Amino acid sequence: MKFKAATCGLIILAVSASVLTVVITNSVPADHDAPIPNESVTYDPVPSADVLDRLYHPDKISANTSTTATQDAGTTTTSDHVITPQSVGNSFNFTVGGSATAPGSFEVPKGFGHVKLRIRNYANAPVDFTVQHNDSGKVYVDGKTISKNSGTVWRSTDAGISDGLRSGRYTIQFRGGTNKVNVEIWGVAGSLPSDAK
């Protein structure tokens, strides 16, 4: 039986790779993955997206200028600033555009139905928008207009929805008539009505 040189080379390469794998596997002690008893292992947690978003948008953090002791006394002091983070279930930021009708979507987690949407229209023409709950089909905003090169803020509490929006995915649809849509949306879903202020 004749072997070509290339076939012989491939066989040698395959056998060498197998042997090398066995040697490497056997040279690592089984207890190598376990930390040594005196060894300290520290993990730096990565902050969630909503924490980072609040860092870039300080208006989402409220400052309480009173202390526990002075709250009971009914007085406030400005020397001890206590930062009170809001209870936010989801925050989002995205851009929609490129055509006369353009959709976007966002999620409202269960228990975080108090929603605030800040929308900026960058187009030189007005746009209308609609907000609809995907599962139920319920429309919460229908055809609200944003003037050209301006912005608006929509809050679920301002719309009279005191218990908050239902949880789930929402579609926000923009219509520019014969003009292309170009908008940016910032939103937050909180557990309390004050979270949407």
RODO-2510 file (C-alpha; in nm, 4 decimals, decimal comma):
residues 197
     n   res          X          Y          Z
     1     m     0,0000     0,0000     0,0000
     2     k     0,1398     0,3397    -0,0966
     3     f     0,0995     0,6580     0,1113
     4     k     0,1395     1,0018    -0,0271
     5     a     0,3627     1,2401     0,1672
     6     a     0,0697     1,4726     0,2451
     7     t    -0,1352     1,1845     0,3891
     8     c     0,1559     1,0743     0,6038
     9     g     0,2049     1,4321     0,7289
    10     l    -0,1618     1,4631     0,8245
    11     i    -0,1521     1,1337     1,0163
    12     i     0,1571     1,2456     1,2097
    13     l    -0,0049     1,5834     1,2843
    14     a    -0,3278     1,4207     1,4130
    15     v    -0,1403     1,1744     1,6361
    16     s     0,0828     1,4540     1,7718
    17     a    -0,2214     1,6693     1,8569
    18     s    -0,3870     1,3792     2,0427
    19     v    -0,0704     1,3014     2,2403
    20     l    -0,0210     1,6701     2,3281
    21     t    -0,3814     1,6948     2,4520
    22     v    -0,3341     1,3928     2,6805
    23     v    -0,0024     1,5291     2,8154
    24     i    -0,1536     1,8721     2,8928
    25     t    -0,4658     1,7221     3,0522
    26     n    -0,2647     1,4888     3,2754
    27     s    -0,0176     1,7578     3,3834
    28     v    -0,2846     1,9796     3,5459
    29     p    -0,3654     1,8666     3,9028
    30     a    -0,7326     1,7907     3,9653
    31     d    -0,7485     2,0278     4,2628
    32     h    -0,5938     2,3179     4,0679
    33     d    -0,9304     2,4891     4,0203
    34     a    -1,0025     2,5041     4,3934
    35     p    -0,8655     2,8145     4,5689
    36     i    -0,5865     2,7674     4,8187
    37     p    -0,7255     2,8073     5,1765
    38     n    -0,5303     3,1300     5,2386
    39     e    -0,5973     3,2652     4,8912
    40     s    -0,8318     3,5639     4,8669
    41     v    -1,0472     3,5857     4,5575
    42     t    -1,2195     3,9164     4,4849
    43     y    -1,4622     3,9824     4,2042
    44     d    -1,5396     4,3343     4,0831
    45     p    -1,9099     4,3419     4,0021
    46     v    -2,0136     4,5010     3,6751
    47     p    -2,2875     4,7585     3,7328
    48     s    -2,6167     4,6959     3,5556
    49     a    -2,7199     4,9062     3,2552
    50     d    -2,9730     5,1096     3,4553
    51     v    -2,7059     5,2072     3,7111
    52     l    -2,4757     5,3253     3,4340
    53     d    -2,7647     5,5088     3,2676
    54     r    -2,8430     5,6945     3,5917
    55     l    -2,4773     5,7943     3,6195
    56     y    -2,5011     5,9598     3,2791
    57     h    -2,8444     6,1092     3,3559
    58     p    -2,8254     6,2606     3,7072
    59     d    -3,1838     6,3840     3,6764
    60     k    -3,2882     6,0231     3,7445
    61     i    -3,1414     6,0368     4,0971
    62     s    -3,3099     6,2388     4,3668
    63     a    -3,1208     6,4065     4,6468
    64     n    -3,2790     6,4067     4,9899
    65     t    -3,1209     6,6824     5,1952
    66     s    -3,2553     6,5727     5,5318
    67     t    -3,1234     6,3220     5,7821
    68     t    -3,3213     6,0639     5,9752
    69     a    -3,2897     6,2690     6,2929
    70     t    -3,4148     6,5904     6,1333
    71     q    -3,6982     6,4235     5,9440
    72     d    -3,8695     6,3465     6,2715
    73     a    -3,8113     6,7003     6,3941
    74     g    -3,9671     6,8468     6,0791
    75     t    -3,6545     7,0417     5,9859
    76     t    -3,3972     6,9888     5,7137
    77     t    -3,0279     7,0452     5,6909
    78     t    -2,8189     7,0971     5,3814
    79     s    -2,4915     6,9807     5,5346
    80     d    -2,5739     6,6086     5,5097
    81     h    -2,6882     6,5139     5,1576
    82     v    -2,8353     6,1665     5,1371
    83     i    -2,8718     6,0255     4,7861
    84     t    -3,1908     5,8230     4,7530
    85     p    -3,1828     5,6016     4,4429
    86     q    -3,5121     5,5549     4,2684
    87     s    -3,6567     5,2089     4,2315
    88     v    -3,6138     5,1551     3,8593
    89     g    -3,7040     4,8292     3,6877
    90     n    -3,5874     4,9253     3,3422
    91     s    -3,4356     5,2197     3,1600
    92     f    -3,3794     5,2458     2,7879
    93     n    -3,2510     5,4758     2,5162
    94     f    -3,2787     5,4235     2,1412
    95     t    -3,3108     5,6092     1,8111
    96     v    -3,5805     5,5470     1,5502
    97     g    -3,5921     5,6800     1,1962
    98     g    -3,5095     5,6490     0,8307
    99     s    -3,8612     5,6233     0,6910
   100     a    -4,1981     5,7986     0,7164
   101     t    -4,3231     5,5315     0,9607
   102     a    -4,0805     5,3871     1,2133
   103     p    -4,1445     5,1589     1,5142
   104     g    -3,9437     5,1005     1,8301
   105     s    -4,0084     4,8910     2,1398
   106     f    -3,9411     4,8799     2,5125
   107     e    -4,0115     4,6512     2,8067
   108     v    -4,2019     4,7274     3,1284
   109     p    -4,1074     4,4741     3,3999
   110     k    -4,3728     4,3421     3,6375
   111     g    -4,4199     4,5832     3,9290
   112     f    -4,2547     4,8763     3,7461
   113     g    -4,5480     5,0251     3,5530
   114     h    -4,4873     5,3938     3,6225
   115     v    -4,3299     5,5026     3,2937
   116     k    -4,1694     5,8237     3,1749
   117     l    -4,0806     5,8728     2,8082
   118     r    -3,8689     6,1671     2,6957
   119     i    -3,8756     6,1960     2,3169
   120     r    -3,6707     6,4309     2,0993
   121     n    -3,7773     6,4959     1,7376
   122     y    -3,4702     6,5851     1,5307
   123     a    -3,6649     6,6121     1,2033
   124     n    -3,7633     6,9396     1,0365
   125     a    -4,1276     6,8297     1,0417
   126     p    -4,3697     6,7257     1,3166
   127     v    -4,4161     6,3577     1,4029
   128     d    -4,7027     6,1737     1,5716
   129     f    -4,6517     5,8766     1,8011
   130     t    -4,8573     5,5930     1,9458
   131     v    -4,7732     5,3638     2,2401
   132     q    -4,9397     5,0222     2,2419
   133     h    -4,9102     4,7167     2,4713
   134     n    -4,8216     4,4242     2,2449
   135     d    -5,0030     4,1393     2,4254
   136     s    -5,3343     4,3148     2,4958
   137     g    -5,3391     4,5643     2,2062
   138     k    -5,4297     4,8417     2,4522
   139     v    -5,3265     5,1849     2,3220
   140     y    -5,1951     5,4213     2,5906
   141     v    -5,0941     5,7109     2,3625
   142     d    -5,2698     5,7680     2,0316
   143     g    -5,1366     6,0205     1,7827
   144     k    -4,9635     6,2658     2,0162
   145     t    -4,7734     6,5222     1,8066
   146     i    -4,4177     6,6407     1,8630
   147     s    -4,3313     6,9658     1,6842
   148     k    -4,0337     6,9830     1,4495
   149     n    -3,6915     7,0038     1,6184
   150     s    -3,8398     6,9815     1,9676
   151     g    -3,9156     6,7330     2,2403
   152     t    -4,1876     6,6123     2,4715
   153     v    -4,2187     6,4160     2,7926
   154     w    -4,4989     6,1635     2,8454
   155     r    -4,5648     6,0192     3,1913
   156     s    -4,8104     5,7438     3,2723
   157     t    -4,9149     5,9374     3,5836
   158     d    -4,9947     6,2503     3,3770
   159     a    -5,2170     6,0362     3,1550
   160     g    -5,4249     5,9395     3,4596
   161     i    -5,2859     5,5878     3,4900
   162     s    -5,2421     5,5859     3,8678
   163     d    -5,1740     5,2108     3,8976
   164     g    -4,9109     5,2118     3,6219
   165     l    -4,8911     5,0401     3,2861
   166     r    -4,9237     4,6642     3,2464
   167     s    -4,6023     4,4676     3,2354
   168     g    -4,4769     4,3414     2,9025
   169     r    -4,3438     4,4644     2,5706
   170     y    -4,4664     4,7895     2,4156
   171     t    -4,4410     4,9222     2,0612
   172     i    -4,3938     5,2941     2,0087
   173     q    -4,4841     5,3869     1,6503
   174     f    -4,3768     5,7173     1,4910
   175     r    -4,5358     5,8703     1,1806
   176     g    -4,3914     6,1646     0,9920
   177     g    -4,6520     6,1878     0,7154
   178     t    -4,4522     6,2386     0,3949
   179     n    -4,1341     6,3180     0,5935
   180     k    -3,8777     6,0801     0,7375
   181     v    -3,8878     6,0197     1,1114
   182     n    -3,5760     6,0972     1,3179
   183     v    -3,6394     6,0671     1,6932
   184     e    -3,4552     5,9590     2,0067
   185     i    -3,6327     5,8060     2,3045
   186     w    -3,5190     5,7906     2,6665
   187     g    -3,7401     5,6016     2,9066
   188     v    -3,7621     5,4703     3,2588
   189     a    -4,0043     5,2270     3,4254
   190     g    -4,0303     5,2677     3,8027
   191     s    -4,2185     5,1024     4,0863
   192     l    -4,3625     5,4277     4,2289
   193     p    -4,5402     5,7218     4,0630
   194     s    -4,2570     5,9474     4,1835
   195     d    -4,0078     5,7382     3,9825
   196     a    -4,1614     5,8756     3,6621
   197     k    -4,1222     6,2432     3,7590
***
